[in-house]
Amino acid sequence: MKQPRILVIGAGPAGISCAHHLATQGHRVTVWDRNSRVGGLARTENFQGFRFDVGPHRFFTKNDMVDELWTEMAGEDLVEVDRLTRILYDGKLFRYPLKPFDALVGLGLGTSTKAVLSYMAAQFSQSTQQPAHFEEWVSNKFGAVLYEIFFKHYTEKVWGIPCSKISGDWATQRIRGLSLGSVILNSCLPFLNKSGNVKSLVDSFKYPKFGAGQTFERMAALTQVLDGTVCLNRTVTRLQCEGNRVVAVEATENGRSISEDVDFVFSSMPLATLVNKLHPSVPENIQNSARSLYYRDHLCVNLIIDKKVVFPDNWIYVHSPQMKCSRLTSYGNFSADMLGTPEMSAIAVEYFCFHYDDMWNADDTWLIKFAVDELESLGFITKNQVVDGYVCREPDSYPAYHLEYRGHVDSIREHLLKIENLSCIGRGGMYRYNNQDHAMLSGVLAARNYLGEDHDIWEVNVEDEYLEEKQLPTPVHAGQPGGNGRPNG
Ligand SMILES: Cc1cc2nc3c(=O)[nH]c(=O)nc-3n(C[C@H](O)[C@H](O)[C@H](O)COP(=O)(O)OP(=O)(O)OC[C@H]3O[C@@H](n4cnc5c(N)ncnc54)[C@H](O)[C@@H]3O)c2cc1C
């Protein structure tokens, strides 16, 4: 019997998990990706023997199936990393997740008093109305002073718009379920914590010793062993539809045009881009919805530094509004195998941009100099310690949760659900602020749907447990540090 032709667009965590699952079930599957490497946003690049992820990637999940799959793929190569992450604000470093004592000492008596008073005021003036936007959501929960210090500046760097223009959904998805009271209680008086069966995932984490992308490279290799095909440097340009079906997909590879007939398509390419690639064109209102969605783009200056310890952290959030960079990462603090030589460091300096702004379009030499100047002004390096560097630009990396996004995503989803052999998966593919685990889960569940199960992919990542904790079946007695649900990526 003729095998159905299954095409997966995108070899990131969602696409490759989907393809791998289908391959293990005996299906012949083909993956196309525009990049030259597998792993999407979670890939690892090798530059002169030093390895760089696309910004820091820490894997965690509350889903046992995804945990097992990821752990199995990483195999013997997992290392346990002790986590140290801090926030740089006003020249001071604060432990993150926040430790109340550390935060209060760092802020000084005056600011701490104001922070506590504004927190208490927020608790007393709780309104029953849904907060209109992110700023209101966080201020209502933590008070205006803590919002200003620990949320506003970083969030605005990430999204490039004022917090009053960001949907409260983003806070609900990333910060929900946490109260400052519980942070203080857990940190200072852990024995009073009644919900003792909560496991903290924040103190240490597992990491593939050759970088986040190693897991997905192995998954791709296994998919190919199981008769799957992974084609890189292949950019999808059109999905040709007839009635309610996609019948062929077109792409370009090194200037060459390719077209293949398909029976089923899984797409993890950005949702708005997918809509524009459908032919015949979708109705005007759906095109408008696609135009109303936009992504924040991500730019990383990756540097080899001739200094063994630039900072001890895995990464540092740079809140200081005077600095343009958002985060600094030292990959040697994830795994020694990320380094070409143990005497040097692999440092990433991250910037969030829009593809039309000056930063994104700046010359690489200028960007490297700019990042080095910022690192030097923070006192981490001197210019003469810089060995080499390169710039990594990643378009469409953060689906923007602006105030109207949800209605537009719903309209597009409703429209695409009518196409019976197309399934959207993953972060950009579903316009969802997903991490690796949710991206993988959406890919596997979509594959299972294809095989006859019935899962609502759009419900993935709609949980109400705090993201950095996991409910355990049996009580444990250790206390756990708090946090404020800051995004990983
Ligand atoms: C800076 C940063 C830090 C992060 N940190 C963490 C973290 O600490 N922990 C965590 O779990 N997650 C983190 N993430 C999120 C994680 O990287 C994503 O959740 C995950 O990669 C999403 O997988 P995906 O397959 O859905 O999408 P992607 O990884 O975006 O993969 C989509 C793939 O589709 C391909 N594609 C797009 N358009 C086309 C086209 N036209 N034709 C062919 N191929 C196409 C792309 O090249 C890409 O490979 C971070 C992300 C970023 C950007």
The ligand as a Tripos MOL2 file, in Angstrom:
@<TRIPOS>MOLECULE
LIG
   53    58     1     0     0
SMALL
NO_CHARGES

@<TRIPOS>ATOM
      1 C1         16.4340   33.6240   23.6310 C.3       1 LIG1
      2 C2         15.5990   32.4150   23.9240 C.ar      1 LIG1
      3 C3         15.7800   31.7300   25.1200 C.ar      1 LIG1
      4 C4         14.9920   30.6140   25.4070 C.ar      1 LIG1
      5 N1         15.1740   29.9480   26.5930 N.ar      1 LIG1
      6 C5         14.4560   28.8320   26.8570 C.ar      1 LIG1
      7 C6         14.6750   28.0900   28.0580 C.ar      1 LIG1
      8 O1         15.4970   28.4410   28.9000 O.2       1 LIG1
      9 N2         13.9390   26.9660   28.2550 N.ar      1 LIG1
     10 C7         13.0300   26.5230   27.3370 C.ar      1 LIG1
     11 O2         12.4460   25.4610   27.5440 O.2       1 LIG1
     12 N3         12.7820   27.2220   26.2110 N.ar      1 LIG1
     13 C8         13.4680   28.3540   25.9490 C.ar      1 LIG1
     14 N4         13.2410   29.0650   24.8000 N.ar      1 LIG1
     15 C9         12.1210   28.6590   23.9380 C.3       1 LIG1
     16 C10        12.4720   27.5160   23.0120 C.3       1 LIG1
     17 O3         13.5950   27.8410   22.2360 O.3       1 LIG1
     18 C11        11.2540   27.3090   22.1220 C.3       1 LIG1
     19 O4         10.1430   27.0410   22.9260 O.3       1 LIG1
     20 C12        11.3770   26.1630   21.1620 C.3       1 LIG1
     21 O5         12.5380   26.2330   20.4000 O.3       1 LIG1
     22 C13        10.1540   26.1970   20.2450 C.3       1 LIG1
     23 O6         10.2090   25.1130   19.3750 O.3       1 LIG1
     24 P1          9.3660   25.1110   18.0300 P.3       1 LIG1
     25 O7          9.7550   23.8970   17.3050 O.co2     1 LIG1
     26 O8          7.9590   25.3490   18.3530 O.co2     1 LIG1
     27 O9          9.8360   26.4240   17.2460 O.3       1 LIG1
     28 P2         11.2450   26.8310   16.6900 P.3       1 LIG1
     29 O10        12.3100   26.4040   17.6040 O.co2     1 LIG1
     30 O11        11.1180   28.2730   16.3640 O.co2     1 LIG1
     31 O12        11.3690   25.9940   15.3440 O.3       1 LIG1
     32 C14        10.6600   26.3530   14.1870 C.3       1 LIG1
     33 C15        11.4920   25.9560   12.9900 C.3       1 LIG1
     34 O13        10.7690   26.2980   11.8050 O.3       1 LIG1
     35 C16        11.6990   26.7280   10.8390 C.3       1 LIG1
     36 N5         11.0170   27.5550    9.8350 N.ar      1 LIG1
     37 C17        10.4240   28.7550   10.0030 C.ar      1 LIG1
     38 N6          9.9400   29.2120    8.8410 N.ar      1 LIG1
     39 C18        10.2260   28.2710    7.9160 C.ar      1 LIG1
     40 C19         9.9830   28.1560    6.5210 C.ar      1 LIG1
     41 N7          9.3560   29.1020    5.8200 N.pl3     1 LIG1
     42 N8         10.4210   27.0430    5.8880 N.ar      1 LIG1
     43 C20        11.0760   26.0600    6.5630 C.ar      1 LIG1
     44 N9         11.3310   26.1240    7.8730 N.ar      1 LIG1
     45 C21        10.9070   27.2130    8.5430 C.ar      1 LIG1
     46 C22        12.7260   27.5090   11.6360 C.3       1 LIG1
     47 O14        13.9580   27.5940   10.9520 O.3       1 LIG1
     48 C23        12.8190   26.6930   12.9240 C.3       1 LIG1
     49 O15        13.8820   25.7700   12.8800 O.3       1 LIG1
     50 C24        14.0040   30.1810   24.4790 C.ar      1 LIG1
     51 C25        13.8380   30.8730   23.2800 C.ar      1 LIG1
     52 C26        14.6210   31.9830   22.9990 C.ar      1 LIG1
     53 C27        14.4350   32.7120   21.7050 C.3       1 LIG1
@<TRIPOS>BOND
     1     1     2 1
     2     2     3 ar
     3     2    52 ar
     4     3     4 ar
     5     4     5 ar
     6     4    50 ar
     7     5     6 ar
     8     6     7 ar
     9     6    13 1
    10     7     8 2
    11     7     9 ar
    12     9    10 ar
    13    10    11 2
    14    10    12 ar
    15    12    13 ar
    16    13    14 ar
    17    14    15 1
    18    14    50 ar
    19    15    16 1
    20    16    17 1
    21    16    18 1
    22    18    19 1
    23    18    20 1
    24    20    21 1
    25    20    22 1
    26    22    23 1
    27    23    24 1
    28    24    25 2
    29    24    26 1
    30    24    27 1
    31    27    28 1
    32    28    29 2
    33    28    30 1
    34    28    31 1
    35    31    32 1
    36    32    33 1
    37    33    34 1
    38    33    48 1
    39    34    35 1
    40    35    36 1
    41    35    46 1
    42    36    37 ar
    43    36    45 ar
    44    37    38 ar
    45    38    39 ar
    46    39    40 ar
    47    39    45 ar
    48    40    41 1
    49    40    42 ar
    50    42    43 ar
    51    43    44 ar
    52    44    45 ar
    53    46    47 1
    54    46    48 1
    55    48    49 1
    56    50    51 ar
    57    51    52 ar
    58    52    53 1
@<TRIPOS>SUBSTRUCTURE
     1 LIG1         1 GROUP 0 **** ****
